[in-house]
Amino acid sequence: MIICLKIIYHMSIDLKTVKHISKLSRISIEDEKAKKLEKDLNSIFKWIEQLNQLNTDKVKPLTSIAETTLRLRKDQVISKNIRDDILKNSPKDNKDYFVVPKVVE
């Protein structure tokens, strides 16, 4: 994440770039909305520039906001052989597999 932030450092977006991004995204955008997006994106980049000024040399990277470890359990097979019971629910009678209606032509 830090690498990505360093790449866009000192970046600003103009109206032409917003229009180009919307064209690449196949999103139709009006001029007023594009101007608002330009302003919003530039404020986000300014905030990222502020973050880049922080000294994070002694900070460990965060892998999760919940620093918990999962409890391990022993793997056990608890299901029974219920294949025949499941196949009884098939809409059509077949003893080898579950038959469903065709959905793709």
Backbone as a printed PyTorch tensor [residue, N CA C, xyz], in Angstrom:
tensor([[[  0.8290,  -1.1900,   0.0000],
         [  0.0000,   0.0000,   0.0000],
         [  0.8690,   1.2480,   0.0000]],

        [[  1.9340,   1.2470,   0.7560],
         [  2.8150,   2.4090,   0.8360],
         [  3.4600,   2.6760,  -0.5180]],

        [[  3.8080,   1.6290,  -1.2430],
         [  4.4220,   1.7830,  -2.5560],
         [  3.4660,   2.5190,  -3.4910]],

        [[  2.1870,   2.1380,  -3.4740],
         [  1.1980,   2.8040,  -4.3300],
         [  1.0670,   4.2740,  -3.9740]],

        [[  1.1070,   4.5810,  -2.6930],
         [  0.9830,   5.9710,  -2.2700],
         [  2.1700,   6.7890,  -2.7520]],

        [[  3.3510,   6.2030,  -2.7480],
         [  4.5410,   6.9290,  -3.1880],
         [  4.4830,   7.2280,  -4.6850]],

        [[  3.8570,   6.3590,  -5.4570],
         [  3.7880,   6.5510,  -6.9020],
         [  2.9340,   7.7590,  -7.2570]],

        [[  1.8240,   7.9560,  -6.5560],
         [  0.9260,   9.0490,  -6.9100],
         [  1.2390,  10.3360,  -6.1510]],

        [[  2.3650,  10.3750,  -5.4880],
         [  2.7920,  11.5670,  -4.7640],
         [  2.9610,  12.7200,  -5.7470]],

        [[  2.4960,  13.8900,  -5.4240],
         [  2.5430,  15.1030,  -6.2610],
         [  1.6950,  14.9620,  -7.5240]],

        [[  0.6830,  14.1580,  -7.4810],
         [ -0.1660,  13.9920,  -8.6500],
         [ -1.4080,  14.8620,  -8.5030]],

        [[ -1.8570,  15.4100,  -9.6020],
         [ -3.1200,  16.1380,  -9.5930],
         [ -3.9080,  15.7120, -10.8250]],

        [[ -5.1890,  15.8630, -10.7310],
         [ -6.0740,  15.4270, -11.8030],
         [ -6.7690,  16.6550, -12.3780]],

        [[ -6.8010,  16.7230, -13.7000],
         [ -7.5230,  17.8090, -14.3390],
         [ -8.8070,  17.2600, -14.9690]],

        [[ -9.6080,  18.1400, -15.4990],
         [-10.8930,  17.7610, -16.0730],
         [-10.7200,  16.7920, -17.2390]],

        [[ -9.6830,  16.9920, -18.0240],
         [ -9.4110,  16.1150, -19.1710],
         [ -9.1410,  14.6860, -18.6990]],

        [[ -8.4030,  14.5390, -17.6020],
         [ -8.0960,  13.2160, -17.0670],
         [ -9.3530,  12.5360, -16.5220]],

        [[-10.2020,  13.2990, -15.8430],
         [-11.4600,  12.7450, -15.3340],
         [-12.3140,  12.2350, -16.4880]],

        [[-12.4080,  13.0030, -17.5480],
         [-13.1800,  12.5980, -18.7310],
         [-12.5850,  11.3390, -19.3670]],

        [[-11.2430,  11.2750, -19.3980],
         [-10.5630,  10.1130, -19.9790],
         [-10.8260,   8.8610, -19.1430]],

        [[-10.7690,   8.9960, -17.8390],
         [-11.0400,   7.8580, -16.9500],
         [-12.4860,   7.3930, -17.1180]],

        [[-13.4140,   8.3200, -17.2110],
         [-14.8190,   7.9350, -17.3870],
         [-15.0330,   7.2430, -18.7310]],

        [[-14.3070,   7.6860, -19.7520],
         [-14.4090,   7.0370, -21.0690],
         [-13.8530,   5.6140, -21.0040]],

        [[-12.7100,   5.4410, -20.3470],
         [-12.1260,   4.1040, -20.2070],
         [-13.0330,   3.1780, -19.4010]],

        [[-13.7570,   3.7560, -18.4430],
         [-14.6510,   2.9770, -17.5860],
         [-16.0110,   2.7640, -18.2350]],

        [[-16.2130,   3.3460, -19.3980],
         [-17.4930,   3.2710, -20.0920],
         [-18.6230,   3.8460, -19.2370]],

        [[-18.3230,   4.9790, -18.5870],
         [-19.2950,   5.6680, -17.7540],
         [-19.5400,   7.0440, -18.3570]],

        [[-20.7840,   7.3180, -18.6440],
         [-21.1530,   8.6340, -19.1520],
         [-21.1980,   9.6090, -17.9800]],

        [[-20.5620,  10.7740, -18.1430],
         [-20.4890,  11.7280, -17.0390],
         [-20.7280,  13.1380, -17.5670]],

        [[-21.5370,  13.8830, -16.8410],
         [-21.8220,  15.2680, -17.2170],
         [-20.6820,  16.1620, -16.7570]],

        [[-20.5770,  17.3560, -17.3680],
         [-19.4790,  18.2710, -17.0530],
         [-19.4800,  18.7090, -15.5860]],

        [[-20.6510,  18.9900, -15.0420],
         [-20.7120,  19.4270, -13.6380],
         [-20.2380,  18.3310, -12.6980]],

        [[-20.6550,  17.0960, -12.9790],
         [-20.2330,  15.9540, -12.1530],
         [-18.7250,  15.7240, -12.3060]],

        [[-18.2030,  15.8980, -13.5120],
         [-16.7720,  15.7210, -13.7530],
         [-15.9660,  16.7610, -12.9820]],

        [[-16.4550,  17.9950, -12.9210],
         [-15.7570,  19.0430, -12.1610],
         [-15.7460,  18.7260, -10.6720]],

        [[-16.8590,  18.1840, -10.1690],
         [-16.9280,  17.8050,  -8.7580],
         [-15.9590,  16.6500,  -8.4690]],

        [[-15.9140,  15.6770,  -9.3840],
         [-14.9820,  14.5520,  -9.2190],
         [-13.5340,  15.0200,  -9.2560]],

        [[-13.2420,  15.9710, -10.1370],
         [-11.8910,  16.5300, -10.2130],
         [-11.4900,  17.1200,  -8.8600]],

        [[-12.3930,  17.9110,  -8.2860],
         [-12.1300,  18.5230,  -6.9870],
         [-11.9590,  17.4640,  -5.9020]],

        [[-12.8430,  16.4700,  -5.8800],
         [-12.7830,  15.4040,  -4.8740],
         [-11.4940,  14.5910,  -4.9860]],

        [[-11.1350,  14.2120,  -6.2010],
         [ -9.9190,  13.4160,  -6.3910],
         [ -8.6690,  14.1980,  -5.9920]],

        [[ -8.6230,  15.4770,  -6.3240],
         [ -7.4680,  16.2880,  -5.9350],
         [ -7.3660,  16.4440,  -4.4270]],

        [[ -8.5090,  16.5210,  -3.7320],
         [ -8.4480,  16.6020,  -2.2640],
         [ -7.9690,  15.2740,  -1.6740]],

        [[ -8.3390,  14.1700,  -2.3090],
         [ -7.8410,  12.8610,  -1.8560],
         [ -6.3310,  12.7810,  -2.0370]],

        [[ -5.8280,  13.2540,  -3.1780],
         [ -4.3840,  13.2230,  -3.4210],
         [ -3.6210,  14.1270,  -2.4520]],

        [[ -4.2140,  15.2490,  -2.0790],
         [ -3.5780,  16.1140,  -1.0750],
         [ -3.4860,  15.4020,   0.2650]],

        [[ -4.5300,  14.6800,   0.6190],
         [ -4.5250,  13.9110,   1.8670],
         [ -3.4500,  12.8230,   1.8210]],

        [[ -3.2890,  12.1780,   0.6600],
         [ -2.2540,  11.1520,   0.5010],
         [ -0.8700,  11.7750,   0.6390]],

        [[ -0.6880,  12.9850,   0.1140],
         [  0.5900,  13.6770,   0.2720],
         [  0.8960,  13.9180,   1.7440]],

        [[ -0.1340,  14.2570,   2.5280],
         [  0.0690,  14.4330,   3.9720],
         [  0.4750,  13.1170,   4.6150]],

        [[ -0.1340,  12.0290,   4.2030],
         [  0.2220,  10.7180,   4.7510],
         [  1.6590,  10.3370,   4.4020]],

        [[  2.0910,  10.7020,   3.2040],
         [  3.4540,  10.3760,   2.7850],
         [  4.5080,  11.1030,   3.6150]],

        [[  4.1270,  12.1780,   4.2800],
         [  5.0810,  12.9220,   5.1060],
         [  5.3110,  12.2650,   6.4690]],

        [[  4.4720,  11.3110,   6.8260],
         [  4.6310,  10.6320,   8.1120],
         [  5.8400,   9.7080,   8.0890]],

        [[  6.5510,   9.6530,   9.2200],
         [  7.6830,   8.7450,   9.3500],
         [  7.1580,   7.3970,   9.8580]],

        [[  7.2230,   6.4020,   9.0070],
         [  6.7140,   5.0700,   9.3600],
         [  7.8310,   4.0310,   9.4210]],

        [[  9.0570,   4.4850,   9.6350],
         [ 10.1930,   3.5630,   9.6310],
         [ 10.0890,   2.4850,  10.7120]],

        [[  9.6090,   2.8310,  11.8900],
         [  9.5630,   1.8790,  12.9990],
         [  8.1780,   1.2620,  13.1910]],

        [[  7.3000,   1.4280,  12.2380],
         [  5.9400,   0.9000,  12.3460],
         [  5.8400,  -0.3930,  11.5480]],

        [[  5.3410,  -1.4390,  12.2120],
         [  5.1570,  -2.7130,  11.5220],
         [  3.9410,  -2.6100,  10.6030]],

        [[  4.0070,  -3.2460,   9.4270],
         [  2.8430,  -3.2350,   8.5320],
         [  1.6570,  -3.9270,   9.1880]],

        [[  0.4770,  -3.3810,   8.9820],
         [ -0.7350,  -3.9400,   9.5500],
         [ -1.3120,  -4.9620,   8.5850]],

        [[ -1.4700,  -6.1860,   9.0570],
         [ -2.0330,  -7.2310,   8.2080],
         [ -3.5120,  -7.4200,   8.4510]],

        [[ -3.9770,  -7.0300,   9.6360],
         [ -5.3850,  -7.1630,   9.9700],
         [ -5.7040,  -6.2080,  11.1060]],

        [[ -6.9270,  -5.7080,  11.1270],
         [ -7.2980,  -4.8300,  12.2330],
         [ -7.6290,  -5.6370,  13.4830]],

        [[ -7.8940,  -6.8970,  13.3190],
         [ -8.1750,  -7.7680,  14.4570],
         [ -6.9810,  -8.6950,  14.6430]],

        [[ -6.1040,  -8.3530,  15.5480],
         [ -4.8940,  -9.1510,  15.7740],
         [ -5.2110, -10.3560,  16.6660]],

        [[ -5.9640, -11.2840,  16.1170],
         [ -6.2990, -12.5030,  16.8480],
         [ -5.8080, -13.7000,  16.0660]],

        [[ -5.6030, -14.7780,  16.7730],
         [ -5.2030, -16.0210,  16.1100],
         [ -6.3960, -16.9700,  16.1330]],

        [[ -6.5280, -17.7280,  15.0810],
         [ -7.6200, -18.6760,  14.9990],
         [ -7.3170, -19.9150,  15.8260]],

        [[ -8.3420, -20.3940,  16.4900],
         [ -8.1770, -21.6270,  17.2530],
         [ -8.1710, -22.8030,  16.2980]],

        [[ -7.2370, -23.7010,  16.4680],
         [ -7.1610, -24.8820,  15.6150],
         [ -8.0490, -25.9690,  16.1930]],

        [[ -8.6310, -26.7570,  15.3280],
         [ -9.4270, -27.8860,  15.7740],
         [ -9.0170, -29.1110,  14.9870]],

        [[ -9.3100, -30.2420,  15.5420],
         [ -8.9750, -31.4920,  14.8940],
         [ -9.9710, -31.7470,  13.7670]],

        [[ -9.4910, -32.1110,  12.5920],
         [-10.3750, -32.4160,  11.4740],
         [-11.0650, -33.7510,  11.7090]],

        [[-12.3830, -33.7220,  11.6330],
         [-13.1570, -34.9460,  11.8170],
         [-14.2490, -35.0000,  10.7580]],

        [[-14.4470, -36.1720,  10.2130],
         [-15.5290, -36.3750,   9.2670],
         [-16.7730, -36.7060,  10.0830]],

        [[-17.7800, -35.8400,  10.0080],
         [-18.9760, -36.0620,  10.8120],
         [-20.2080, -36.3450,   9.9550]],

        [[-20.0690, -36.2390,   8.6360],
         [-21.2220, -36.5100,   7.7740],
         [-21.3090, -38.0040,   7.4760]],

        [[-22.5220, -38.4370,   7.2580],
         [-22.7730, -39.8330,   6.9220],
         [-22.9620, -39.9350,   5.4210]],

        [[-23.0110, -41.1280,   4.9320],
         [-23.2440, -41.3470,   3.5090],
         [-24.7490, -41.1780,   3.2540]],

        [[-25.1390, -39.9820,   2.8080],
         [-26.5550, -39.6820,   2.5940],
         [-26.8510, -39.4180,   1.1190]],

        [[-26.0330, -39.9850,   0.2640],
         [-26.1620, -39.7780,  -1.1800],
         [-27.5580, -40.1370,  -1.6730]],

        [[-28.0600, -41.2950,  -1.2960],
         [-29.3790, -41.7420,  -1.7700],
         [-30.4930, -40.8200,  -1.2890]],

        [[-30.3740, -40.3330,  -0.0610],
         [-31.3870, -39.4180,   0.4660],
         [-31.4010, -38.1020,  -0.3050]],

        [[-30.2320, -37.6290,  -0.6820],
         [-30.1350, -36.3780,  -1.4400],
         [-30.7040, -36.5660,  -2.8430]],

        [[-30.3710, -37.7010,  -3.4910],
         [-30.8510, -37.9400,  -4.8540],
         [-32.3670, -38.1070,  -4.9200]],

        [[-33.0110, -38.4320,  -3.8270],
         [-34.4730, -38.5250,  -3.8080],
         [-35.1180, -37.1670,  -4.0460]],

        [[-34.3950, -36.0660,  -3.7820],
         [-34.9210, -34.7160,  -3.9600],
         [-34.7920, -34.2030,  -5.3920]],

        [[-34.1870, -34.9740,  -6.2600],
         [-34.0090, -34.5510,  -7.6470],
         [-35.3620, -34.4490,  -8.3400]],

        [[-35.5710, -33.4010,  -9.1650],
         [-36.8500, -33.2600,  -9.8710],
         [-37.1400, -34.4280, -10.8130]],

        [[-36.1090, -35.0560, -11.3500],
         [-36.2830, -36.2040, -12.2400],
         [-35.6310, -37.4220, -11.6040]],

        [[-36.1960, -38.5570, -11.8830],
         [-35.6400, -39.7910, -11.3180],
         [-34.3510, -40.1710, -12.0230]],

        [[-33.3030, -40.3080, -11.2350],
         [-32.0230, -40.7800, -11.7360],
         [-31.2470, -41.2610, -10.5270]],

        [[-30.6470, -42.4370, -10.6370],
         [-29.9620, -42.9690,  -9.4630],
         [-28.4750, -42.6450,  -9.4100]],

        [[-27.9560, -41.9140, -10.4310],
         [-26.5210, -41.6300, -10.4490],
         [-26.1640, -40.1800, -10.1370]],

        [[-27.0370, -39.2470, -10.4840],
         [-26.7090, -37.8380, -10.2610],
         [-27.9840, -37.0300, -10.0920]],

        [[-27.8240, -35.7850,  -9.6500],
         [-28.9380, -34.8830,  -9.3940],
         [-29.3090, -34.1860, -10.6930]],

        [[-30.5430, -34.3110, -11.1330],
         [-30.9920, -33.7360, -12.3990],
         [-31.6930, -32.4100, -12.1200]],

        [[-31.2880, -31.3710, -12.8430],
         [-31.8800, -30.0360, -12.6820],
         [-32.3140, -29.5310, -14.0520]],

        [[-33.2240, -28.5440, -14.0770],
         [-33.6410, -27.9870, -15.3680],
         [-32.4880, -27.2750, -16.0700]],

        [[-32.5080, -27.3200, -17.3910],
         [-31.4920, -26.6580, -18.1980],
         [-31.6610, -25.1490, -18.0850]],

        [[-30.5580, -24.4150, -17.8190],
         [-30.6400, -22.9550, -17.6740],
         [-29.8780, -22.2280, -18.7680]],

        [[-29.0050, -22.8960, -19.4880],
         [-28.2250, -22.2620, -20.5540],
         [-28.5760, -22.9500, -21.8540]],

        [[-28.8730, -22.1400, -22.8690],
         [-29.2170, -22.7320, -24.1770],
         [-28.0790, -22.5880, -25.1420]]])
